[in-house]
Structures are given as structure tokens and as C-alpha cells.
Amino acid sequence: MEWFEAVLLGLIQGLTEFLPVSSSGHLEIGKVLLGVETTDDLLFTTMVHAATVLSTIVVFRNQIWDLLSGFFTGLKDWRIVKDEKGGRMLQCNDQTDYLLKICVSMLPILVVGLFLKDYVEGLFGSITVVGFALVITAVLLFFSDMASKPGRKSVVVPENKYRNGISYWQAFAVGLGQSFAVIPGLSRSGTTISTGLICGVRREVMAQFSFLMVLVPILGETFLEVVGGEFGASSVGALSLVLGFVSAFLSGLFACNVMVALVKKAKLSWFALYCLIAAACIFIFA
């Protein structure tokens, strides 16, 4: 991989990671258009994903600091109390409740990482898989846009009154969506946001939750790649890895801010139309 190819692929990753159009799918499309052969080397893909996670941390740094500081300062206030139905529940502050829900959302992707990693890696490099997955992404985006129109009640819950705007079962459902989004072409942000909206989570809540829930899984995967010696076994040079990382980080900063605003206001069906057009181009020209 040449350095300019790494920069271009990093830009593609950064600009599409936060838009509901599948960054992994666009990376595969970019590799095909550039003639880059990296189907057996996922280190570059992991590194540019880590770069966009870093851009997420920068954009949401205040919220992350509030969550972490609130969690540690609130540990002393943990209590096991009885709920209205006579059951037992953990009493904690809002920051701890939010972090626990993020942990619940990560359970499905943990199962995929432990037991299905080899199968998932085998899907990369197939442009046909990307095409079909983009169609699924489009269907999800269109349906969630219809389900979350102003004034329309959720198909799952009539009104969301959960703490922090999201319940534990909704967090788990969003996590299930994320576990399927490991398929290249199935947008992670699009799938998680759509799942949340369909389950009754408000748009402004899902915009933040969707981006924060991916931090630990991707950073953990990057750490395992590093300690596992994947840098030495990589066919991609160090310069290309660094330039790809920087390119994805800078473009990710821009795209993250844009996407947060779009989720709150814009119609996701426009992205659904784009995914259908991209899928059609793959089926026609690939």
C-alpha cells in the first residue's frame, strides 16, 4: 500500500464511520477502486477504526469526563434497594447507570469477538457481501425514519420514560444491532441508531449513546492487535499505517460533529437512498 492510498482510505474511513453508510463497506469499495490488496491484513482496518474512536473521544471529551468522574465519586453511594414490585435493584447515580447500560450494550459484540471472529474476517474482501449489506442498511434506515417521525408513537414503547432516556433492554437491543454490524457494508452507526429509534429511544439520546458504546470494543481490539505482534506481521508499512491513522482521525473529527447534528434533525432516509445507489453500482459494475 502506497502512502497516498493510505491517506485516501483513511479519509474514507473517517468521513463514513459516523455517517450511516458503513465505513467498513466503503473501505472495501475503496480498496477495490485503488487496487489495494489487504484482504489478509486487517491491521490497517483496525488502526483507522481506532483513529475514528480517538476522534470520538475528542468530540465527547466533556461527556466522557463527566461519566467517569461521576462513576468513581458515586461508588460510595451504591445501595441495593427494593423496587415498587418488591424486587431488588441497584441504586446509583445517573453516570453509573449510563455506564452500566453501555456495558450491557457491549455483551453481544463480546460474544461475536470471542466465538465468531474468524468467520467475520472471512467476509472481508467480498464486494458482493458489501452490496447486500448496504441494501439491509438502507432498509433499516428507512424503517427507523418512519418509526421515529415527530408525533408518531414508538412501535415498541408508547413513551420513553427511562432513566437517561434508555433502558437496559433497549441498550442490549442496540448492542445486538452492533454485533450484526461487524459485517462489511452493514453500517454500525446506522444499525445501532436505527435499532434504538425503532425501540423508542429518542434521537438526541441515540446520537450520543451510539458513538460512546463503540469506544471500548474497538480500543480493545486495537490493543489485542498490538500486543499480539500484528505490527510485525503486517504487510502494510509503518508510514502508511501512521498516515492512514492521522487521515482517519482528522476527517473523523469533522464527520462526528456533523453526524450528531444530522441524527437529531435530518431524515435518515436520504442516507438509505445513498446506500441503495451504492449497492446498485456494486451489483452493476463489480
C-alpha positions as CSV (number, residue, x, y, z in Angstrom):
1,M,0.0,0.0,0.0
2,E,1.4,3.4,-1.1
3,W,1.3,6.3,1.3
4,F,-1.3,8.3,-0.7
5,E,-3.5,5.2,-0.8
6,A,-3.4,5.0,2.9
7,V,-4.3,8.7,3.2
8,L,-7.3,8.3,0.8
9,L,-8.5,5.2,2.7
10,G,-8.1,7.0,6.0
11,L,-10.3,9.8,4.7
12,I,-12.9,7.3,3.5
13,Q,-12.9,5.7,7.0
14,G,-13.1,9.0,8.9
15,L,-15.8,10.5,6.8
16,T,-18.0,7.4,6.7
17,E,-17.5,6.0,10.2
18,F,-20.1,8.3,11.7
19,L,-22.4,8.5,8.7
20,P,-24.9,5.6,8.5
21,V,-23.4,4.3,5.2
22,S,-20.9,1.7,6.6
23,S,-17.2,2.7,6.8
24,S,-16.1,-0.9,6.5
25,G,-18.1,-1.3,3.3
26,H,-16.6,1.9,1.9
27,L,-13.1,0.8,2.8
28,E,-13.7,-2.4,0.8
29,I,-15.0,-0.4,-2.1
30,G,-12.0,2.0,-1.8
31,K,-9.6,-0.9,-1.8
32,V,-11.2,-2.3,-5.0
33,L,-11.1,1.1,-6.8
34,L,-7.4,1.6,-5.8
35,G,-6.4,-1.9,-6.4
36,V,-5.1,-2.4,-2.9
37,E,-4.7,-6.0,-1.7
38,T,-5.2,-6.1,2.0
39,T,-7.8,-8.8,2.4
40,D,-5.5,-10.9,4.6
41,D,-4.2,-7.9,6.6
42,L,-6.8,-6.4,8.9
43,L,-4.3,-4.3,10.9
44,F,-4.8,-1.3,8.7
45,T,-8.6,-1.5,9.1
46,T,-8.2,-1.8,12.8
47,M,-5.9,1.2,13.0
48,V,-8.1,3.5,11.1
49,H,-11.1,2.4,13.2
50,A,-9.0,3.2,16.3
51,A,-8.3,6.7,14.8
52,T,-12.1,7.4,14.5
53,V,-12.6,6.2,18.1
54,L,-9.9,8.7,19.2
55,S,-11.8,11.4,17.3
56,T,-15.0,10.4,19.2
57,I,-13.2,10.7,22.5
58,V,-12.1,14.3,21.5
59,V,-15.6,15.3,20.4
60,F,-17.3,13.8,23.5
61,R,-14.4,14.5,26.0
62,N,-16.6,16.6,28.3
63,Q,-19.4,13.9,28.4
64,I,-16.8,11.1,28.9
65,W,-15.1,13.0,31.8
66,D,-18.5,13.6,33.4
67,L,-19.3,9.9,33.2
68,L,-16.0,8.7,34.6
69,S,-15.8,11.2,37.4
70,G,-19.4,10.7,38.3
71,F,-18.9,6.9,38.3
72,F,-15.9,7.0,40.7
73,T,-17.3,9.6,43.0
74,G,-20.6,7.8,43.2
75,L,-19.2,4.4,44.2
76,K,-19.7,5.2,47.8
77,D,-23.5,5.8,47.3
78,W,-24.2,2.3,45.8
79,R,-27.1,0.7,47.5
80,I,-29.3,-2.4,47.0
81,V,-32.9,-1.3,47.4
82,K,-36.4,-2.7,46.8
83,D,-38.3,-1.5,43.8
84,E,-42.0,-0.9,43.5
85,K,-42.7,-4.5,42.8
86,G,-40.8,-5.9,45.7
87,G,-37.7,-6.9,43.7
88,R,-34.1,-5.7,44.3
89,M,-32.3,-3.1,42.3
90,L,-29.0,-1.2,42.4
91,Q,-29.3,2.4,43.5
92,C,-26.7,4.6,41.9
93,N,-26.2,8.0,40.3
94,D,-27.0,8.8,36.6
95,Q,-23.4,8.5,35.4
96,T,-23.1,5.0,36.8
97,D,-26.4,4.0,35.4
98,Y,-25.4,5.2,31.9
99,L,-22.0,3.4,32.0
100,L,-23.7,0.2,33.1
101,K,-26.1,0.4,30.2
102,I,-23.1,0.9,27.8
103,C,-21.5,-2.3,29.4
104,V,-24.8,-4.2,28.7
105,S,-24.7,-3.0,25.1
106,M,-21.2,-4.4,24.7
107,L,-22.2,-8.0,25.6
108,P,-23.3,-9.2,22.1
109,I,-20.2,-7.8,20.4
110,L,-18.1,-9.6,23.0
111,V,-19.7,-12.9,22.1
112,V,-19.0,-12.2,18.4
113,G,-15.4,-11.3,19.1
114,L,-14.8,-14.4,21.2
115,F,-16.5,-17.1,19.1
116,L,-17.1,-15.7,15.5
117,K,-14.0,-13.6,14.8
118,D,-12.6,-16.0,12.1
119,Y,-15.9,-16.2,10.4
120,V,-16.4,-12.4,10.3
121,E,-12.8,-11.8,9.0
122,G,-13.7,-14.2,6.1
123,L,-16.4,-11.8,5.0
124,F,-13.9,-9.0,4.3
125,G,-12.7,-8.8,0.8
126,S,-16.1,-9.8,-0.7
127,I,-17.6,-6.8,-2.5
128,T,-20.8,-8.8,-3.1
129,V,-21.3,-9.1,0.7
130,V,-20.9,-5.3,0.9
131,G,-23.6,-4.8,-1.7
132,F,-26.2,-6.9,0.0
133,A,-25.3,-5.5,3.4
134,L,-25.8,-1.9,2.1
135,V,-29.3,-2.9,1.0
136,I,-30.0,-4.1,4.5
137,T,-28.6,-0.8,5.9
138,A,-30.9,1.1,3.6
139,V,-34.0,-0.8,4.8
140,L,-33.1,-0.3,8.4
141,L,-32.6,3.5,8.0
142,F,-35.8,3.9,6.0
143,F,-37.9,2.0,8.6
144,S,-36.4,3.7,11.6
145,D,-37.0,7.1,10.0
146,M,-40.7,6.2,9.6
147,A,-40.9,4.9,13.1
148,S,-39.3,8.0,14.7
149,K,-41.3,10.7,12.9
150,P,-42.4,13.5,15.3
151,G,-45.7,12.8,16.8
152,R,-45.6,9.1,15.9
153,K,-45.6,6.7,18.8
154,S,-42.9,4.0,19.0
155,V,-43.8,0.6,17.7
156,V,-42.2,-0.9,20.9
157,V,-43.0,1.5,23.7
158,P,-45.6,4.2,23.8
159,E,-43.5,6.8,25.6
160,N,-39.8,6.6,26.8
161,K,-39.6,7.5,30.4
162,Y,-36.5,5.5,31.2
163,R,-33.6,6.9,33.2
164,N,-31.0,8.6,30.9
165,G,-33.5,8.2,28.1
166,I,-32.7,4.5,27.5
167,S,-33.4,1.3,29.4
168,Y,-31.2,-1.8,29.9
169,W,-33.2,-3.9,27.5
170,Q,-33.0,-1.1,24.9
171,A,-29.2,-0.9,25.4
172,F,-29.0,-4.7,24.9
173,A,-31.1,-4.4,21.7
174,V,-28.8,-1.7,20.4
175,G,-25.9,-3.9,21.3
176,L,-27.4,-6.8,19.2
177,G,-27.6,-4.4,16.3
178,Q,-23.9,-3.6,16.7
179,S,-23.0,-7.2,16.8
180,F,-24.5,-7.7,13.3
181,A,-22.8,-4.6,12.0
182,V,-19.4,-6.3,12.0
183,I,-20.5,-7.4,8.5
184,P,-18.8,-5.1,6.0
185,G,-21.4,-2.9,4.4
186,L,-23.8,-3.1,7.4
187,S,-23.3,0.4,8.9
188,R,-22.5,0.3,12.6
189,S,-23.8,3.8,13.4
190,G,-26.8,3.2,11.0
191,T,-27.7,-0.1,12.6
192,T,-27.3,1.0,16.2
193,I,-29.1,4.3,15.7
194,S,-31.9,2.6,13.7
195,T,-32.3,-0.1,16.4
196,G,-32.5,2.4,19.1
197,L,-35.1,4.6,17.3
198,I,-37.3,1.6,16.5
199,C,-37.1,0.6,20.2
200,G,-38.3,4.0,21.2
201,V,-35.1,5.8,22.2
202,R,-35.1,9.5,21.3
203,R,-32.9,10.8,18.6
204,E,-30.8,13.0,20.8
205,V,-30.2,10.2,23.2
206,M,-29.2,7.7,20.5
207,A,-26.8,10.2,18.8
208,Q,-24.5,10.1,21.8
209,F,-25.1,6.5,23.0
210,S,-24.3,5.1,19.6
211,F,-20.9,6.7,19.4
212,L,-19.9,6.1,23.0
213,M,-20.8,2.4,23.1
214,V,-18.2,1.5,20.5
215,L,-15.2,3.0,22.3
216,V,-14.2,0.1,24.4
217,P,-14.7,-2.7,21.8
218,I,-12.6,-1.0,19.1
219,L,-9.9,0.1,21.5
220,G,-9.8,-3.4,23.0
221,E,-9.4,-4.9,19.5
222,T,-6.6,-2.4,18.7
223,F,-4.8,-3.3,21.9
224,L,-5.0,-7.0,21.2
225,E,-3.6,-6.4,17.7
226,V,-0.6,-4.5,19.2
227,V,0.2,-7.0,22.0
228,G,-0.3,-9.9,19.6
229,G,2.6,-8.7,17.4
230,E,0.4,-7.8,14.4
231,F,2.5,-4.8,13.5
232,G,5.5,-7.1,12.7
233,A,3.3,-9.4,10.6
234,S,1.6,-6.7,8.7
235,S,2.1,-6.3,5.0
236,V,1.3,-2.5,5.3
237,G,4.3,-0.3,6.0
238,A,4.6,1.8,9.2
239,L,4.4,5.1,7.2
240,S,1.1,4.0,5.6
241,L,-0.3,3.0,8.9
242,V,0.6,6.3,10.5
243,L,-0.7,8.4,7.6
244,G,-3.9,6.4,7.4
245,F,-4.4,6.8,11.2
246,V,-3.9,10.6,11.0
247,S,-6.1,11.0,8.0
248,A,-8.9,9.0,9.6
249,F,-8.6,10.9,12.8
250,L,-8.8,14.4,11.3
251,S,-11.7,13.5,8.9
252,G,-13.4,11.7,11.8
253,L,-13.4,14.9,13.9
254,F,-15.3,16.7,11.2
255,A,-17.7,13.8,10.5
256,C,-18.5,13.1,14.1
257,N,-19.7,16.7,14.7
258,V,-21.7,16.6,11.5
259,M,-23.4,13.3,12.3
260,V,-24.5,14.3,15.8
261,A,-26.4,17.2,14.3
262,L,-27.8,15.1,11.4
263,V,-29.2,12.4,13.7
264,K,-31.1,15.0,15.7
265,K,-32.7,16.8,12.7
266,A,-32.1,15.2,9.3
267,K,-34.0,12.4,7.6
268,L,-32.1,9.1,7.7
269,S,-34.0,8.1,4.5
270,W,-31.6,10.2,2.4
271,F,-28.8,8.0,3.6
272,A,-30.9,5.0,2.8
273,L,-31.2,6.2,-0.8
274,Y,-27.5,6.7,-1.0
275,C,-26.9,3.1,0.3
276,L,-29.2,1.7,-2.3
277,I,-27.5,3.6,-5.1
278,A,-24.1,2.4,-3.8
279,A,-25.3,-1.2,-3.7
280,A,-26.7,-0.9,-7.2
281,C,-23.3,0.4,-8.5
282,I,-21.6,-2.6,-6.9
283,F,-24.0,-5.1,-8.5
284,I,-23.7,-3.5,-11.9
285,F,-20.0,-2.7,-12.1
286,A,-18.2,-5.1,-9.7
